[in-house]
Amino acid sequence: MIWIHLVILLVFLFAGSRLGGVGVGLAGGAGTLVLIATGLSTDVDKDVPWTVIGIIMPVICTIAALQAAGAMDHLVHLTEVMLRRHPKYITYLAPLSTFLLSLLCGTGHTAYSVLPVIIEVSKENRIRPSRPLSIAVVASQIAVASSPISATTAALLTSVEKIGVGYLQILAITIPTTFLGCVAGAVVASRQGCELEDDPVYKEREAKGLVSHSSASTLGADYRPAKGAISSLWIFLAAVLLIIVYATISSKQLGIMSDPPMDATSAIMLIMLTCAAVICLVSRHQVAQIATEPTFRAGMSAAICIMGVAWMGNVFFHAYEGTIVDATGDALHAVPWLFAVVLYFASPILFSHAATTKVFMPMAVSIGLGATTILACYPAVANYYLLPNYPTTVAAIEMDDTGSTRVGKFVLNHPFVVPGTVSIAVIVALGFLWAPIIL
């Protein structure tokens, strides 16, 4: 029956990827029902990733509160100032900005507001927009894998804690390696494609008047931060710092606090909920506005996606854990980096960092892969750019009216693939070198 159930799993995964968005989770739920109807069983407490969903909800509420308070607009303004002052380095500064935004906020959806700035500054300086756009989108997704408050990091933590790896060790390994990997990707992106003036698609669109030429600031020349925007931003940064400090003093590896009242995952949830409440009080915006923010809708959709897909994957894995371990254990032990390849191709199908992590990391621990292998390969879950159907990828393609950021005749023929793949390959290689030092 394993092959029948594997086919069912793959069919619903592909169906979800075709539906896109929240449809990924809905298809996962339907697939779970079919698996149960054909002989498998489920335990809601074990199979549904409640911890991951529990991280997403308060973090997304906080980011939405920041948006409502105008703090995200202020961050975009600061990014725009930086890019306009140093336009020649936009292919390096653009991914730096999206990397930092995603690292702090725990979600790649923060990149949406920066993309128009990247495009306008590129056009003003006759730089091919696909170069900074491609690596900026990639960096926004890779940073999620190393964010202190992302559901992906929490999902990894719940698995690797069993083999003695703590929260701080995860961050100490993933943050420097993902950053350096994005730098390598930026070097590749800066040399990708012909110059804008030589691009035939751009010439055609320019001749038809389809390319806008506006040097105006995306937020307006008379931009002033909203009341409470800057204070809300400081409150958020203080909350992130508090999470890291608590994780440090409660770490089992350091032994500073012998009997902590809560673990790091609970701290993220409670501190983020409190942070959102304080931001609402300081900014004096109506709480109801939070649910109308784009980030809130995107985050809640992600929670449904993770719930459905991870539930289906866990039902299948728990039913055939012994068979899977026997079939894959020897190969992955012999060639550890193959685990990164598995994650690389699984993530664009599962459509979620956290879902991919939640499905595959427990399997890696069960197989007996070492902590170094798991942590080195883990950032490959950020491969959302391979198929040009992830929201931030689609947004970059649609916003670039020069036509330089486009999909070719083949599905994988687009500017995100090469810099993204180089970034992840460098990250994995650095992980295998750096992880043993930290661990």
N, C-alpha and C positions, 0 to 999 in steps of 0.2 A: 504493500500500500504506500510505501514511502514515495515511489515515483508518481503515483496518482496524486498524492497530496502535494508533491513538489510542483507538478504541472498546475494544480489549482492555485498554489501560491504565486507562481509566475504569471499566470493569466490575470489574476486580480491586481498584481503589481503593475503590469503593463496597462491594464484598464485604467488604473488610478493615474498613471503618468499621462495617459491620453486625456483624461478629464482635467487634470491640473488643479492647482489650488486645493481647496477643501475637499475636492473630489478624490484626492489621494487617500485621505482618511476614511471617506465613505466607502470607497472600494475595499479598503483594508478591513473594515467592519463586515462588509458583505462576504469577503473571502473567509474571514474567521467563522462566520455562520455556516458556510459551506463545508469548511474543514470539520466542524463539530457534527454537522449532519452526516458526514461520511466516515464517522468513527472516532474522531479525536475528542478530547475534552478540555475544559478550561477552568482555571482557578483565577477569578477576577483579581484577588489580592496579589497573586504572583505574576500574572500575565500582562496586566495593564500597568503601564509605566506611570503610576501615580506620582512618584517623586519628581519625574521630569516635568509632567504637566503642572505640578505644584510649583516648580521653579518658574515656568513660563508665565503663569498668570500674574503673580505679583511684579515680576520684572517688567512685563509688557504694560501693566497698569502704571508703573512708575515712569516708563519712557513716554507713555501717552500723556501723563500729567506734565512732564517736561514740555511736550509739544504744545499742550494747551496753555502753559505758562509763557510760551515764547522762547524758552531756553534753547530748543533745537534750532530755531531761526537764528538765534544769536551765534550758535556754533557754526551754522552755515555762513553767516556773515564773516566770522573770523577766518573761516576757510577761504572764502572769496578774497578777502584782503591778502592773505598769504599767497594765493595763486596769482593774483594780479600783480603783486610786487615781484614775483619771480616766475614769470611765464615760461622762460626757457627750460625750467626744471619741472614743468608740470607733470611729466610722465613719472617723476619720482615723488613729487609732493602730493599729487592726487591720491595715489594708493596709500601714502602715509596718513592722509586725513581720513580716508574711509577705514583704514586699519584701526586707527585710534578710536574712531566713533564706535565701531563694532566691538572693539575690545572693552570699552567702557560700558556700552549699553547691552552687550550680550546678544545682539541681533544684527544681521546684515541689512535689514530693511531701512536702517538709518541712512544708507547710501543714496536712496531716492532723491533726497533734497540736495545732494551735492552734485549729482550728475549734470543738471543744467548749467551749473557754474563751470564745470570742467569743459563742457562743450563750447560755451561762449568764449571762455578764455583761450581755448585752442584755436577757434576760428579767427579771433582777433589777431592772433600771432602766427597765422598760417601754418599751424601745426595740425597734423592729421589727428582728428579727435579719437579715432579708434585706438591709438597708442595709449594715451592715459586712461581712456574709458575701460579698455580691456583689463588692464592690471588693477584699476581701481575697484572694479566689480569683483575680481578674483580676491583681492586683499580683504574686501568687506566680508567675504564668506570664510576665508581662512582664519581671520581674526576671531571669529565666533568659537573656533575650536580651542582657543587659548584664553577666552574671556573669563575673568573671575566669577561672573554672575550668570553665565549662560547655562541653559538646560543641558547642553552637550557636555560641558565640563562636569556637571553634577551627575549625568548618566555614566560618564567614565569613572567618576569617583566611586559610585556605588559598586562597580565591578572590581576595580583594582584595589580597593581597601582590603579585599579578601586575601590579597597577596602582599600586603604590607606597604602599599604605596599611599601616601597621604596627599591632601589637597595642595599643600605648598610645593611638594615635589612635582606635581602635575604642572603647576604654573611655572616653576623654575625651569622645566624642560620645554614646555610648549611655547611660552612667550618669546624667548630669544630665537628659537628655531623657526617659528612661523614668521617672525619679523624678517630674519635674514633670507628666508625663502622668498618672501615678497620682494625684497630688494633684487634678488636674482631674476625674478620674473619681470621686474621693471626694466632691467637692463635689456632683456630680450624684447619686451614690448616697445622700447624706444627705437628699435631697429626693424620693426615689423611693418611691412607694406611700403608702397612707394610714397613719395611726398604728396601732400594734398593737391598741389597744382598739377601733378602728373596723373592723378586718378581720373580715368575716363568717366566713371559714374558721377564723380563730383562735378566734372566739367559739364556733363549733360544736365545735371540738376541745376547748376548755376545758370546755364543758358536759358533754362525754362523758368527761372525766377523762383525756384523752390527752396533756395538756401537763404535763411534770414541773416541779416548783418546788423546786429545791435550791440553796441558797446556799453549799454546801460547795465547797471548793477541789477542782479536778479531780485534783490530786496529793495531796490530803489536807492537813489543817491542820498536821500534824506533819512536813511534808516536810523531808527533809534530803538534800542532794546525795550521790549514791553516791561511794564512795571512788574517787578518780581521775577523777571527772567534770569538775571544774573544771580540773585540770591538763591533761586531754585536750582540753578546749575551748581552752585557751591554746596548746597544741601545734598544733592545727588553724589557729588564727588566725595563728600564726607562720608556718605553711607557706604560707598564702595570701599573706601579706606577702612571703615569700621569692620566690614565683612572680612577683609584681609587680616586685619589686626586680630579679630576674634579667632579666625581660623589658625592664626599663628599661636596664640596662647593656649588654644584648646587642642593643638596637634598632639597626637600620641607620640610622634617621633621626637618632639621637643620636650614633652612631659612637663610643661610649665604649669598647666592646670590639671590636677590629678582626677577631678571628677566634674567635667564641664556639664552645665545644665542642659545643653543642646549641642547637636552636631553642626558641622559647617553648612549642610544643606538646609537645616531648619533656620539657621542664622540668616542665610540668604533670603528665604521666604519672609521672615518676620521683619528684618531690617528694611527690605524693599517695600513691604506694605506700609511700614511706619514712615518711610521716606516719602511715599506717594501722598500719604495723609498730610504730612508737614508741608509739602509743596503746594497742595491744594489750599491749606490755611494761609500760607504766605502769599501766594499769587492771587488768592481770592477769586478764583475761577469756579464756576459751577462744576460740581463733581460729575454731573451728567454729561458734561462735554468730553470727558475722558473716553467714553464708549464710542464717540463719533470720530475719534482721531484715526487716520489711516493705519498707524502703527498698531493700534489696539485691534483693529479688524484683522490685520495681517497676522498678529501674534495669536489671536484666538483661532484663526484658521490653522496655524501651525500646530496648535495644541490638539485639534481634531485629527490632523494628519498623523501626528505622532501616536495618538491613542489607537487609531485604526490599524496603521501599518505595523507598529510594534506589537500590538496584541496578536495580530495574525502571525507575525514572525516568531513570537514567543511560544504560541500554541504549537506551531510546527516543530520548533527546536526542542522544546521540552518533551515532545512525544518521541522524537528520534535522536535524542542527544547522544546516546551510546553509539548509534550507527554513524552519525556525523563525525564524532570524535575519532572513531576507528578509521573512517575513510579519509579524513583530512589531516589528522594529527601528524603522521609521519612526514608528509610532504611539507607542511608548514614548519616543522622542526628542522627539516633538512635545508629548506630555503626560506628563512624567516621573512624576508622582504616581500614574499608572495602575499602575505597578509595585507600589505599596503595595496597591492594590485586588486585583491578581492574588495577592499573598501572603496577603492577608486571607481570600480565599475558598479558597485552596489548603490552608492550614494545618489547618483542621478536618477536611479529607479525608485528608491525609497523616498526621495524628494525631501529629506530632512537630515540634518546633522545628528540630532538627538535620536531619531528613530534608528538610523544606521548604527549609531553607537550602542543603543539599547539592545539591538538585535544581535550584533556581532561581538561585542566585548565580553559578555558572559560566556559565549562559545569559546573565545580565545582563552579565557581563564580555565574553562573546563578541559580544553585540549592540553593545557599545561604550557602555553607559550609564556616565555619569561616577561618580566615587567619591562625590560628594555625594548623588546620587540613590540609589545603592545603600545607603549608610549611613543615609540619612534614612528610606527605605522599609523597611529590614530589620526593625525591631521588629514589623512587622505579622505576622511569623511566629508571634507569641504569641497569635493569635486562636483559643484553644481553647475559648472560652466560647460561641461562636455556636451550636453544636449541644450540647444538654445531655447529652452522653455521655462527657465526659472524666472520669476518676476523681475528681479533686478537686471538680469541679462536682457530680457525682452524690453524693459524700460530703456536701457542704454541704446539698444538697436533702434527703437522707435523715436527717441529724442534726438538722435544724431541726424539732422536733416542734410548733412553733406553726403550721406550714403556710404561713408568710409567704414562704419561699423555695420557690417551686413553678413548675411549667411549666403554662402556660395551655392553651387549646384548640388553639393553633397551636404548632408545634414551636419557633419562634423567640420565643415569647411567655413570656419568663422574665426575672428581674431582673438577669442578668449581661450582657445584650446592650447596653443603653444606656450604663452606665458604662464598659464595656469598649471599646465603639466610640469613645466620646468620648476615652478615654485614648489609644487608638492614633492617632486623628485629630490630637490635640494633639501627640503624640510626633513624628509624621511632619512636621507643620508646623514644630515647633521644630527638627527635624533639618535641614530645608532652610535654616533661618536660622543654626544653630550650626555645622553641618559645614563650610561654607566658611571659617569663622574658624579652626577647628582644622586643616583640611587646607591 
